[in-house]
Amino acid sequence: KILEKKQLIYYGDRNLLIYKNFKKRMCPVNFSKDFFSKNKSKNKNKTIDVLYIGRIKGMKERIDSLKKINEIINIKIIDTDQNHLAISEYIKIISSSKIVINFNAAKTGKIHFKGKSLEIIACGSLLFEPENSYLKKNFLKPGKHYVSYRNIEDLIEKINYYKNNPEELKRISENGQNELFKLFEKRSIWKYLLNNTK
């Protein structure tokens, strides 16, 4: 089950949370196929091989990892601290990418569940997420819906593998997108909530 007792469902700004003592899990209550279809890139061919989009400032381990990857693989890096994108532009960039890398650790090293993981999958791109992902613990399977990696060396090896095996890349991307919308498309999540709420 996605929901358990004493879990607060939210999507968006953490500052909007009121019940701070509840065990919290980010859950996209209003994931819409129409929204992602309308805002994705008009170019059906994905023009970016590998993308990282997210925070970099003050994240030494993340910066070092991206430098190491970029020495071997051409990666497009977008620092969202310096480039504040409208949601439509954000979706266009991700949907134009074949592979999108996500790091799920905060500055403190604590692992957290980012909505970005689901947004990448919803855009039809292949998500690369660390093995300790909450996705694996909850609802999506590595190797079937996204790709997990142990460390930077493993990440580089897997990026090269999927770049050289485009049909497999496409299969996992499509599996992930289909499963995500099956679980979290707005009609599914509201049906689940209504059937499981007293």
C-alpha positions in Angstrom: 0.0 0.0 0.0 1.1 3.5 -0.7 -0.6 5.0 2.3 -0.4 4.1 5.9 -1.9 5.5 9.1 -0.4 8.8 10.2 1.1 9.7 6.8 0.4 13.1 5.4 0.1 13.3 1.6 1.5 16.4 0.0 3.1 17.6 -3.2 5.0 20.8 -3.4 6.4 23.3 -0.9 7.5 21.6 2.3 6.7 24.9 4.2 3.0 24.2 3.6 3.1 21.2 5.9 1.2 21.8 9.2 1.4 18.5 10.9 5.2 18.3 11.4 5.0 15.3 13.8 3.4 13.0 11.3 5.5 10.6 9.3 5.4 12.2 5.9 5.6 10.9 2.3 5.5 12.9 -0.8 2.8 11.7 -3.1 1.6 13.5 -6.3 -2.1 13.8 -5.7 -2.7 15.5 -9.1 -0.4 13.8 -11.6 -2.1 14.4 -14.9 -1.2 12.8 -18.2 -2.7 15.8 -20.0 -0.5 18.2 -18.1 2.7 16.4 -19.1 1.6 15.8 -22.7 0.7 19.4 -23.1 4.0 20.8 -21.8 6.4 18.3 -23.2 8.8 19.1 -26.0 7.2 19.2 -29.5 10.3 17.4 -30.9 9.5 13.7 -30.7 13.2 12.9 -30.9 15.0 13.3 -27.6 17.9 15.6 -28.4 19.7 15.4 -25.0 21.5 12.2 -24.2 22.2 12.7 -20.5 20.8 15.4 -18.2 21.2 16.5 -14.6 18.8 19.2 -13.5 18.8 20.3 -9.9 20.7 22.0 -7.1 24.5 22.2 -7.2 25.5 25.1 -5.0 27.1 24.0 -1.7 26.7 20.3 -2.7 30.4 19.2 -2.9 29.8 15.5 -3.3 27.3 16.2 -6.1 29.6 18.6 -7.9 32.5 16.1 -7.7 30.3 13.3 -9.1 29.1 15.4 -12.0 32.7 16.4 -12.8 33.7 12.8 -12.8 30.8 11.8 -15.1 31.4 14.7 -17.4 35.1 13.6 -17.9 33.8 10.5 -19.6 30.2 11.2 -20.8 28.8 14.4 -22.3 26.2 15.5 -19.7 24.0 18.6 -19.9 23.9 20.2 -16.4 21.3 22.7 -15.4 21.7 24.3 -12.0 18.2 25.2 -10.8 19.6 27.7 -8.2 20.9 29.8 -11.1 18.3 29.0 -13.7 14.8 29.4 -12.3 12.6 27.6 -14.9 8.9 27.8 -15.4 7.3 24.4 -15.0 6.5 24.2 -18.7 10.2 24.8 -19.6 11.3 22.3 -16.9 9.1 19.6 -18.4 10.2 20.4 -22.0 13.9 20.0 -21.0 13.3 16.7 -19.2 11.1 15.3 -21.9 13.8 16.2 -24.4 16.3 14.0 -22.5 16.9 10.2 -22.9 18.5 9.8 -19.5 18.1 12.0 -16.4 20.3 11.5 -13.4 18.9 12.1 -9.9 20.7 12.4 -6.6 18.4 11.8 -3.6 20.6 12.9 -0.7 20.4 16.3 1.0 23.4 18.3 2.1 23.3 16.4 5.4 23.5 13.1 3.6 20.0 12.2 4.6 18.1 10.3 1.9 14.7 11.8 0.9 12.0 11.2 -1.6 11.9 13.9 -4.3 9.0 14.6 -6.5 11.5 15.2 -9.3 12.0 11.4 -9.5 8.4 11.0 -10.5 8.4 14.0 -12.8 11.3 12.5 -14.8 9.5 9.2 -15.2 6.2 11.1 -16.2 8.2 12.9 -18.9 9.1 9.6 -20.5 12.8 9.9 -19.7 14.9 7.1 -18.2 15.5 7.9 -14.5 18.8 7.0 -12.9 18.4 6.9 -9.1 20.7 5.6 -6.3 20.0 2.1 -5.0 18.7 3.4 -1.7 15.7 5.1 -3.4 12.3 5.3 -1.8 10.9 4.3 -5.2 12.3 0.8 -4.7 10.9 0.6 -1.1 7.5 1.6 -2.1 6.1 1.1 -5.6 8.6 1.1 -8.6 11.1 -1.6 -9.5 14.7 -0.9 -10.6 15.5 -2.5 -14.0 11.8 -2.4 -14.9 10.6 1.2 -14.3 13.9 3.0 -13.7 17.6 2.3 -13.4 19.4 2.2 -10.0 23.1 2.6 -9.4 25.5 1.8 -6.5 28.1 4.5 -7.0 29.5 6.8 -9.7 31.5 4.1 -11.4 28.3 1.9 -11.6 26.3 5.0 -12.9 28.8 5.7 -15.7 28.9 2.0 -16.7 25.1 1.9 -16.8 24.7 5.2 -18.7 27.1 3.8 -21.4 25.2 0.5 -21.5 21.8 2.2 -22.1 23.2 4.7 -24.6 24.3 1.7 -26.6 21.0 -0.2 -26.1 18.3 2.4 -27.1 15.5 -0.2 -27.4 16.1 -1.3 -23.8 16.3 2.3 -22.7 13.0 3.0 -24.4 11.3 -0.1 -22.9 12.2 0.8 -19.3 11.2 4.5 -19.9 7.8 3.5 -21.2 7.2 0.9 -18.5 8.0 3.5 -15.8 5.7 6.1 -17.4 2.9 3.6 -17.8 3.2 2.3 -14.2 3.5 5.8 -12.8 0.3 7.0 -14.4 -1.5 3.8 -13.4 -0.6 4.5 -9.8 -0.7 8.2 -9.6 -2.8 9.7 -12.4 -5.3 12.0 -10.7 -8.3 9.7 -11.2 -6.4 6.7 -9.8 -5.1 8.5 -6.7 -8.5 10.0 -5.8 -10.2 6.7 -6.3 -7.7 5.1 -3.9 -8.2 7.9 -1.4 -12.0 7.7 -1.5 -12.0 3.9 -1.2 -9.5 3.9 1.8 -10.7 6.9 3.8 -13.3 6.5 6.6 
